[in-house]
Amino acid sequence: MTVPFEALIPYAIIVTMFGVTGAGLSAIKTAQNGGKKARWSLDTWDRVLMDRDRRLTGWLRGQTDAADAPYGFEYNNPWRVEKRFS
């Protein structure tokens, strides 16, 4: 017994939409990470290094091989100190 092709059209549309959505999300996530795959299971050390890389290069996942930090890197320290004495 055959299945009429009209019954398979909605399933083809649903499968196509899932594929388009998955490909779109993957492309957006890759573009946000500078062309690299997304990172999983980040701990505190990874987040600190990613923040340092963002301050050095401007990208969260960017890395540089320059021996010297760019001008102004020493002034954008993420550690804030409280003002004890006024």
PyMOL commands that set and color helices and strands:
alter all, ss='L'
color gray80, all
select helices_A, chain A and resi 5-7+9-32+44-57+73-75
alter helices_A, ss='H'
color red, helices_A
deselect
rebuild
show_as cartoon
